[in-house]
Amino acid sequence: MACPENGSGRRPGNWLLLMLCCCLLLSSCGAAAEGNSGRAEKRPSDPFKKFVSAQNGLYYHPFLLNEPAGAEAQSYALTVLAETGPEPKVSLDAKGQSALRGDALAMSPLWGRYWLIPFRRADATGVLGPRDAEAVRKLRRKDGSYRDPDQDAKDTAALIGSTWAALEVLDAIGSLGEADPAETGPTAAWLTSRAEGTHDLSEAGALARSLRLLSRPVPERLTRLEAPRMAGFTSLKPGERIARLVDTYGYVQIQEAAGHRPEIDVPAWRQVLRHNADTLDYEQLFYAVHILRAAGADEGAYTDVRRRLERNRLDDGTVRDPDTYAGSLDASLWVERLRTLAGLPTEDRRLVTALDRAAVTADHSPDSGELLARAALYRQAGTSDGAQPTTNAANAECRAGRLLPGTVTADNASPWQRQSMACTEAGSTVPAPAVDRWQLDSPQQVAAAAALVVGLYATGHRDAVPAWITADALASWARNPERFTSVFDYAQTVRAHLLLGGEAKGALRAAMRRGTGPYKGCPGLPDLYRTGGDDPGCDLKTTWAVRALDQQAHGVLNALPDDAARTAARKDDVMDEDGNNE
């Protein structure tokens, strides 16, 4: 949720959920992650470790690194930037602002608006306006409190939080100061009555901040609440540390609202932030930063924090959050294929553990392909108790042809290739398919033919390539990459041409370089390939296609890593531009 200038934070009463969901705080969390990472984490040279999802342990697609975080996470990140340096700016056009607003409100009609406050301050003024003030006012109850439609009307802690959020939204829009006393009076009375009995620092902080927004005094009993002690902090369990962080933030809110400087253990909290600037999630990062800022810590305390956030800012000023990316079976499968191409070990015990966890909660069926992908990954990454039944079931489906189209057409050739390759990777055989002929008169039709050829070779059915798909039929397409919008499709077309007897020399070699070279690399990932066109994101599937082509062409593209796969290429067969041995 967003965090306004003089105080913000989380919904009181919900911090237990945060404790359960987040791996938090400090070196013990990082040590635990390292200790549980398994074999893959011990490979310092593993180029794919950076794509391990913190959410589910599977690998995620690198193009996600060009996607901004959700509105809630971004609101924290933007607020941290504002608290530790110049006010951040974002440059979202009307369409981008509309999409951001829609995503936020889909999560919550109240908290969604609250998360948008920092975007409004960062020049995305279209995300929040007068109509939102009207929408928030409609959430006010007769007793003066505000209730999010999705929350329990009897949950006092949640009502305190939603009332505070509503007031922040109204204040950010500028309509709180113009509110009718008949409206704000009951709200102030309700807040004061709640303050009389609470001893919870998180609730007390929200109450104090809310009263300050209404220009009402903070009850003295709240200002007498003491800050949590930091003695023995490092010996606390992760959940206890989270509670200590949230409570300290609540204490700070109280003191700020009352006009006092918080009395906290600055050296201890500075050490917390220093050791965890790169590991805390954006919400936790905000709490730690705001605690120190309110206590007057010098600017040097935030150097690592700003470095992390600036590293994760996109061109439009929004912020990405790699820790929130969810991995997938599909991305994990492409990682294993890339490892195979590069001559790297595919055994990955950490991935096996993630597969086991995913299998427990997955909603899948044999015809969805999820079972097949899991079986292929188990076979490559290693075994577990769930591997054998998964593999047996997938293999039975593959041998019977139930996971594959019975007849390959231009429309289903690509799915057939993916499924047939996964069957082979799972250790099964697939029947040779029937094929309906189609014309090779468009990039899409040609790409379908290439997918069929590559799939047939991968599954041991090279003799089943239809007579109408030949190297000559693909030659002109292979020499003209400009006809394709997809680097993957072009790379597969050239590879199919080579598999069928074409040679990577002369004009074809120049075309190969022209069709793939300009798409190599994206920010932070210089060795991967982009999908084509203006898409800035790197892609595992496209990288695999280009590297597989390079392997077929014995390394003429310099796309393969400098490892076993590269040195295994038959260099004596590599031709120069004139067709001579190099």
Disulfide bonds with the S-S distance in Angstrom:
Cys23-Cys29 2.02
Cys398-Cys423 2.00
Cys522-Cys538 2.17
